[in-house]
Amino acid sequence: MSAEDTTGRRAVITGSTRGLGRAMAMGLAGRGWQIAGCGRSAAGVEAMAAELGTDHFFGVADVADDRSVSAFARAALSAIGPPDLLVNNAALMNDPAPLWEVAAGEFDGLTAVNINGVANVVRHFVPAMVGRGSGVVVNMSSGWGRSTSPEVAPYCATKWAVEGLTSALAQELPDGLAAVALNPGVIDTDMLRRCWADGAGAYEKPGDWAARAVPLLEGLSAEDNGRALTVP
C-alpha cells in the first residue's frame, strides 16, 4: 500500500523504542500510520517521541504491570483512538542456561512480560477495538514458539504460550476482528545477541527486516483470524 492508502490508520506497538518494535514503528509511520508506542525506558520513549513528532504518542509503560498498561492505554486511546493494528512486541529473553539453573526470579520475569504482558495489553485495548468493530491483534511469537532449543526453555515456554493464547483469543473475538501469532524470523537484535553473542551479526538488521514485515502487517485483515504467520 502507498502512504495515501494507509494515512489515518493507527497502530499501537509495545516495546517500540528499540529493536523490532522501533523498526515497525518507524516503518509504519513512514507509510502514513499514526503510532502509539511504549517502552520501559523514559529516555527511549523521549527519543522516539522527538524523532516521530507530535502526530504520534509515546509513553512509559511496563507491560508486566496491569496498572501501568491501563494508564498507557487510556492515554493512547485518547491520543489516537482505537488502533487498527495492536502489536504485542515487548518481550524478554533468558540468559542461556539449562532450565534447572535458571533462577526463579528470572523465569518469573519472562512470564510476567512475555505472557502476562500480552494479556494486559489485550485487556486494555481490545474492548475499544470491539466497540469499533474492527482491528487486528498481532502477538509476536518466535521460531522458538513452534520449536525448541536447549538453554532457552523459559523463552520457548512463553512463546509457545503466546501461540496458544492467540489461537484461543481468535476464537473469542467477534466478526470484524482478528488475532494473529507472528514469527518474525531470525534478526540481529539485542535479544538474539544475548543468546548468540556476536554470531547474531550474521543475520538481518531490524530496519531491513521491517521492509518486508511492514507490508505484511498492513495487509492483515479479519480474514487472517487465527493464523500463525511468519515474516517471509
Secondary structure, 3 states (H helix, E strand, C coil): CCHHHHCCCEEEEECCCCHHHHHHHHHHHHCCCEEEEEECCHHHHHHHHHHHCCCCEEEECCCCCHHHHHHHHHHHHHHHCCCCEEEECCCCCCCCCCHHHCCHHHHHHHHHHHHHHHHHHHHHHHHHHHHHCCEEEEEECCHHHCCCCCCCHHHHHHHHHHHHHHHHHHHHCCCCEEEEEEECCCECCHHHHHHHHHHHHHCECHHHHHHHHHHHHHHCCHHHCCCEEECC
